[in-house]
């Protein structure tokens, strides 16, 4: 027995426990860098994803234009940061379970570093039946997630109308496009693209409403003076889901035979904006938001850039139908039953939201004028063609000069929306 104890002690001297179970830092990490405990937006590392690869006695990782590399020993991992061949800082890190933490400097600024292993994705995707307990009237990274889901999962839920009323016309939230969410998507990090497929978008009551005058921003001053003689109010609509139609309640004699085909859509689908921005649910931009496009309906797929860990997906502002431009400032406002399936494209994102359906690929441009929104949509469509098909600027001019179509989606909110779109049958003629 004494000989066995002596042999074990000798082995421990030759192979100490730390060497027997060396810490392995390799693999993917979701990291955050904080400056004095708060988010930083001006240093070369903020929030993102790192993949550490073992290289000799140390590790190396790349993030955007940065290279992080350094040795690992019993005390932890030391990473030096280089950008364009120049030093930009260093970190001393330790691992505890699936967590990595430490401190260092970036461009001479003291920072803390934390990271975690990505959550393990289940073998089978889930369908989450979420009954909303509260709503928000802002796109914000500050709200806690109502549900955490994995790419491939689906969400079945309900949205309110723009007044905050549910399917029973019961008010549950403040007016102004209350949003369902946010939903945290595991693995989503800044620089990714969130993929939201609209599996089901259906009306769940038999009524809708709409303002009864065209919005000021869509009209000339002379005509607005004429409209000033009329009292603003609302047009009420009767929805018939079985027939798939909407008709005006108490129409004028001229409009007594007017019927529109139901085409339920979500006015708002968006993620938390960049930085620590908090934007009202009436806003739109690169994060999606209040796009108010009739194309955002059942069967379509949205591709939205991710700006925050988890993406933080919101949606709401149900319309039973809406014409292009949303000229009265409202569609046929109602509540909806919604089911979406969420996926993720890592390390790739456009500067604007993209939309696809059976027939079209569309870029959702936004800006403070219609001209600016059109330029935004055209620019991002050009970038998408270059990235996806390898087209030159000359190729793009030939293609868009013959294939481009535009919809004016939104002209009555604080930002304007223009949709640039090309038919998939035209894209099919481009050689990849």
Buried (B, 14 or more C-beta within 10 A) or exposed (E): EEEEEEEEEEEEEEEEEEEEEEBEBEEBBBBBBBBEEEBBEEBBBBBBBBBBEEEEEBBBBEBEEBBBBBBBEEEBBBBBBBBEEEEBBBBBBEBEEEEBBBEBBBBEBEBBBBBBBBEEEEEEBEEBEBEBEEBBBBBBBEBEBBBEBBBBBBBBBBBBBBBBBBBEEEEBBEEBBBBBBBBBBBBBBBBBBBBBBBBBBBBBBBBBBBBBBBBEBBBEEEEEEEEEEEEEEEBBBEBEBEEEBBBBEEEEEEEEEEEBEBBBBBBBBBBBBBEEBEBBBBBBBBBBBBBBBBBBBBEBBBBBBBBBBBBBBBBBBBBBBBEBBBBBBBBBBBBBBBBBBBBBBBEEBBEBBBBBBEEBBBBBBBBEEBEBBBBBBBBBBBBBBBEEBEBEEEBBEEBBEEBBEBBBBBBBBEBBBBBBBBEEEBBEEBEE
